[in-house]
């Protein structure tokens, strides 16, 4: 069926050309073509004109393109290398250039529609390095927004606050040691050690760091110093 359709179209084209040729011969002979011949000739002329336009579009001389773009040859060469614009040949295929332009706009639409930024890196052409940089900038902006909304608290002040809370509780532990002995004090300090480890883990401190080791040694020393004594002063 496809072959019969192609053959029918080919036969139609042949008839169209014959009618147009007949119209030309009659015009050259000073005769009047028929309405059918005139219509065929007009269609042929339009098709030939469209084909010539497309030939011009695809083979625009580089000189003409420089004049239309308002850019020097040096700038055009640099843009072709930097952005991959299809304008490096002797002629410029305007159809290919327009497709490249719209693909470029579609690929970079998010960045081009973003609010103006004072950072020149945000205005560069997409590349793996720039995308990583922009991703980091976006993360920082999100953290700043969360902090302003009160959903994110600064790390250092919170760590200091936990340290002060622990100091208050440990001070109470000293009184607990004096009043109820080392066993009660040991229960509290072990619980505080567990809390301190969770705080250190949450705020990025490394378990077993020098600060943590010193704290453990201090607590062990305090336990040894705080051994209860009887009324005779014997240990």
C-alpha positions in Angstrom: 0.0 0.0 0.0 2.9 2.4 0.9 4.5 1.7 -2.5 1.2 2.4 -4.4 0.8 5.6 -2.4 4.4 6.7 -3.2 3.8 5.8 -6.9 0.5 7.8 -6.9 2.3 10.8 -5.3 5.1 10.5 -7.9 2.5 10.5 -10.7 0.8 13.5 -9.2 4.2 15.3 -9.1 4.8 14.5 -12.7 1.4 15.8 -13.8 2.1 19.0 -11.7 5.4 19.5 -13.5 3.8 18.9 -16.9 1.1 21.4 -16.2 3.6 24.0 -15.1 5.8 23.3 -18.1 2.8 23.7 -20.4 2.0 27.1 -18.7 5.6 28.3 -19.3 5.5 27.3 -23.0 2.2 29.1 -23.5 3.5 32.2 -21.8 6.7 32.2 -23.9 4.5 31.7 -27.0 2.2 34.6 -26.0 -0.7 32.3 -25.4 -2.9 32.2 -22.3 -2.4 29.1 -20.0 -5.5 27.4 -18.6 -6.5 28.1 -15.0 -5.2 24.7 -14.0 -1.8 25.3 -15.7 -1.5 28.7 -14.0 -2.2 27.2 -10.6 0.4 24.5 -11.2 2.9 27.1 -12.3 2.3 29.2 -9.2 2.7 26.2 -6.9 5.9 25.3 -8.6 7.3 28.8 -8.2 6.4 28.9 -4.5 8.1 25.5 -3.9 11.2 26.6 -5.7 11.3 29.9 -3.7 10.9 28.0 -0.4 13.8 25.7 -1.4 16.0 28.6 -2.3 15.2 30.2 1.1 16.2 27.1 3.0 19.4 26.9 0.9 20.2 30.5 2.0 19.3 29.7 5.7 21.7 26.8 5.8 24.5 28.5 4.0 24.6 32.0 5.5 28.0 33.6 4.6 30.2 34.2 7.7 30.5 37.9 6.7 26.7 38.3 6.6 26.4 36.6 10.0 29.0 38.9 11.6 27.1 41.9 10.3 23.8 40.5 11.6 25.2 39.6 15.0 27.1 42.9 15.5 30.1 40.9 16.8 33.7 40.8 15.6 35.2 37.6 14.2 37.3 37.2 17.3 34.2 37.3 19.6 32.4 34.8 17.4 35.3 32.4 17.5 35.6 32.7 21.3 31.8 32.1 21.7 32.0 29.1 19.4 34.8 27.6 21.5 33.4 28.6 24.9 29.7 27.7 24.4 29.8 25.2 21.5 27.8 27.5 19.2 27.6 26.0 15.7 29.2 29.1 14.0 32.8 28.0 13.4 32.6 27.1 9.7 32.9 29.2 6.6 29.1 29.5 6.5 26.5 29.4 9.3 23.6 27.0 9.3 21.0 29.3 10.8 18.5 26.4 11.3 21.1 24.5 13.4 22.1 27.7 15.2 18.4 28.4 16.2 18.0 24.8 17.4 21.2 25.2 19.5 20.0 28.5 21.0 16.6 27.1 22.1 18.2 23.9 23.5 20.7 26.1 25.4 17.8 28.2 26.9 15.9 25.1 27.9 18.9 23.5 29.6 19.7 26.7 31.5 16.2 28.0 32.1 16.3 27.5 35.9 19.5 29.4 36.4 18.5 32.1 33.9 15.2 32.7 35.7 16.8 32.8 39.1 17.0 36.1 41.0 20.0 38.3 40.3 23.1 37.5 42.2 26.2 39.4 43.0 28.2 36.3 42.7 29.8 36.1 39.2 30.1 32.3 39.5 26.3 32.1 39.5 26.2 33.6 36.0 28.6 31.2 34.3 27.7 28.6 31.7 26.7 25.2 33.2 29.7 22.9 33.9 30.2 20.1 36.4 32.4 22.3 38.6 30.0 25.2 38.5 27.0 23.0 39.3 28.8 21.6 42.4 29.5 25.2 43.4 25.9 26.3 42.9 24.7 23.2 44.8 26.8 24.2 47.8 25.5 27.7 47.6 22.0 26.4 47.6 22.7 24.3 50.7 24.1 27.2 52.5 21.2 29.4 51.6 18.8 26.7 52.9 20.7 26.4 56.2 20.6 30.2 56.6 16.8 30.3 55.9 16.2 27.5 58.5 18.3 29.4 61.1 16.3 32.6 60.5 13.0 30.7 60.8 14.2 29.3 64.1 14.2 25.7 62.8 18.0 25.4 63.0 20.1 26.4 66.0 23.8 27.3 65.8 26.1 24.4 66.9 28.6 26.1 69.2 26.1 27.9 71.4 24.0 24.7 71.8 27.2 22.8 72.7 28.1 25.4 75.3 24.6 25.2 76.7 24.9 21.5 77.1 28.2 21.9 78.8 26.8 24.3 81.3 23.8 22.0 82.0 26.2 19.1 82.6 28.3 21.3 85.0 25.2 22.1 87.0 24.2 18.5 87.3 27.7 17.4 88.2 27.8 20.0 90.9 24.6 18.4 92.3 26.4 15.1 92.0 29.1 16.3 94.4 26.4 16.9 97.0 24.8 13.5 96.2 28.2 11.9 96.8 28.7 13.6 100.2 25.2 12.8 101.4 24.6 9.3 100.0 28.0 7.9 99.1 30.0 6.8 96.1 27.5 4.2 94.8 24.8 6.8 94.3 27.3 9.2 92.8 28.5 6.5 90.4 25.0 5.9 89.1 24.6 9.6 88.3 28.1 10.0 86.6 27.5 6.9 84.5 24.2 8.4 83.3 25.9 11.7 82.6 28.6 9.9 80.6 25.9 8.4 78.4 24.3 11.8 77.9 27.7 13.3 77.1 28.4 10.7 74.5 25.0 11.3 72.8 25.7 15.1 72.8 29.2 14.6 71.4 27.8 12.3 68.7 25.0 14.8 67.8 27.3 17.8 67.6 30.1 16.0 65.8 32.7 15.4 68.6 34.7 12.3 68.2 34.0 9.8 71.0 37.1 9.0 73.0 38.7 12.4 72.2 41.3 13.9 74.5 38.6 16.1 76.1 36.4 13.1 76.7 39.3 11.1 78.1 40.3 13.9 80.4 36.8 14.2 81.6 36.7 10.5 82.4 40.0 10.7 84.2 38.7 13.6 86.3 35.6 11.8 87.2 37.6 8.7 88.3 39.9 10.9 90.4 36.9 12.6 92.0 35.5 9.2 92.8 38.7 8.0 94.4 39.0 11.3 96.4 35.5 11.0 97.6 35.7 7.6 99.3 33.6 7.7 102.5 35.4 7.7 105.8 34.2 6.6 109.2 34.2 8.7 112.3 37.8 7.5 113.2 39.0 8.9 109.9 39.9 5.5 108.4 39.3 4.7 104.8 
